[in-house]
Each structure stands twice: as structure tokens, then as C-alpha cells.
Amino acid sequence: MNSVSSRSKFAMTGLMLLVVIASTAAGQNKSPVAPSEQAYNTILKQAYDNFKNDTTGKNADYIPALAQVDSKLYGIAIVTTDGRVYKIGDVDQPFSIQSISKVFTLALAMEEQGAEEVFQKIGSEPTGRPFNSIPAVVDMPTHAGNPYVNAGAIATASLIGGATADEKWNKLLAFFSKAAGTQLSLLEDVYKSEAATNTGNKAISMILAKYDRIYADPFESVDVYTKACSVGVTANQLAVMGATLANNGKNPLTGEQVIKRENVPHILSAMMMAGLYDGSGGWAWHVGIPAKSGVGGGIVAVMPGKGAMAVFAPPLDEAGNSVKAQKAIAYVADQLNMNIFSPASVGLR
Ligand code: GLN
């Protein structure tokens, strides 16, 4: 009897050791409920095929350069916190990051000023209005609303430190590039096109000034913001930027700590509240993953601790969110149990 129990004790210890070795070998950053490589590849292909021929929505055209982008382009990339990359379609095609830049402008402002200071100055209440709403600037308690509508993002850009507008812009570009793990650059044609037509954003900056809610020269801040929106990214690069957020602020491919880990929950909670503008409530209800969209046709969705998925497909719905990107992310999220409000997302069934 003794020998049986000591043998089973030995077996137990061996098993525990194996589990420890296996989890260490898999890497500290691998989620215990991570899907297999095969599951990722299969579901990614299904998401691509299911929506490839969907022609709903239309390109943004209030920024003339965006109307020129091929509306058939479609690419999906997933980057996991343990550094795996899965992709399909037009994942190497650069497009303008647009409002997704707001996430990383917020991140840099918090690096510089601290999260609480930024929260006090900008706020984080959803507006329930379009991203460029002028009445919302008058009505919202902080006037800036939240960091992901135009007013809040222009105010956040005004918080970035620097003696000149150029210095602020260069800091933002360098910071975005660290999150992407590669040097990003400005899409000049998009920048010029928006700079020539952004009277609405200039009006917003003046209303912010009326309420003392912009913290540098208003038009200069609009210009820094417009450049940030005109940064070119590919779906692949955007997924790396998202995975940096999923990985506690540390880029899983370069290993660099880009964003302070304590700031990440603030960034993601704001994405949940306002990442898809006045479509955010419906998105939270149906999909349940913090995400951010841009009128260039990109959406990045962040699965905390697991990874990020970025989709590029230019045609947008009424709220300004890529139609195919929403469908593809919703499909993958459902298949892989990624809804953060569902206990299944952490392996509980
Ligand atoms: N640069 C765009 C603007 O200011 C960004 C809007 C967006 O992507 N929703 O209108």
C-alpha cells in the first residue's frame, strides 16, 4: 500500500513538474485559453471568405482622398500576446489610421501627464453622437467628451509636450512606431486632403478654447491631430499595435514596454465606451470586445491578455465604422469565445 501511494505521489509530482515546464515553454504571455494555431487559421479563413463579397457601406468621402481608395481591399491580421501572427488578404496595404490614432495619442498623453490628469482634462463619457458632433462639445460635461471623439482627441493632442507643433508630431509618430514595432510614416496625400477640408475640426477647436478645454494653440493642435490621423498603417502593423495593448503595453514582437501597464485598462475601457462612436453600445452588446475604428476603413479589436485583431476594408456604415471589419471581428470573436463579458472567454463553460 505504501509503495502504491509513494508511486502515485511520485507520478503526481512528475505531472505537476510537466505542467510547470509546459506552461513556461509556452511563454509567460500565452493565455491559458489560447486557441490552437489551426483554430486561428481556419476561423480567419472563414471570416475572410464569408464577407469578402459583401458590398454594404461606402468609403468616407468628406476627406476627398479616402473616396479614392479601392473599396474592395480587405485584409485581416491577428497578433497574439505570445507573438504569433495570423493573416489573410490585403494585410500589407497601407491605409490611413484615422481615428485609431486617438488611442495612441491618449496613451502618450498619459505617459507624459499621468492617467488621472488626462481623465480630469478630457473625460471619458460616451457622447452618443457622431464623432464630429459640434453640439456635443457644448453639451458634454468636460466639453472634450472623451478621447475618441474629435473634440476629445484634438484636446488630447494639445496635451502632448513640445516646444513646437513639429516636435509634438514627431513624438507622436515615434510613439506610434514603437507600438507597431516598425517605422511608420505620414500619408501625404491624405494629410493634405484633410488639412484642406477640416473646417469642422477647426470649429471644434475654437469651441474648446471658449471653454478653456484646449491646452495649446487650437489650430496648431488640429494640425498635429490631422497628421496623427494621416499616419499610414497596414492591417498587420495595426494588429501589432493592438497586441501591444493586449500585452500590458509591451510590444510582443519587439519586447519593448511602450505603454505603462497601469494605463492600459483606462485606454481599453474608453475603447469599450466610445471606440465605435455612436455604434459603441451596439458593438458592446453584440461583440463585447474593446475596439477602435477609423474612417480609413480600419478597426482594431483588443482581447486583453490574448491578442488583437485588425481588419482593413474601406466601406463604412452610417456611424463611420467599416462594415466588413465589424462583421469579421464579430465572427471571429464568436467562434473563439472572445467576448470579455462572457465567462467562456476565460475558459469557464
Ligand atoms: N481625421 C478624421 C476626422 O477628424 C478622423 C475621423 C474618424 O476616423 N472617425 O474626421
Boltz pocket constraint, residues with backbone or C-beta under 6 A from the ligand:
constraints:
  - pocket:
      binder: B
      contacts: [[A, 97], [A, 98], [A, 99], [A, 100], [A, 131], [A, 132], [A, 150], [A, 194], [A, 201], [A, 225], [A, 226], [A, 229], [A, 293], [A, 294], [A, 295], [A, 296], [A, 320]]
      max_distance: 6.0
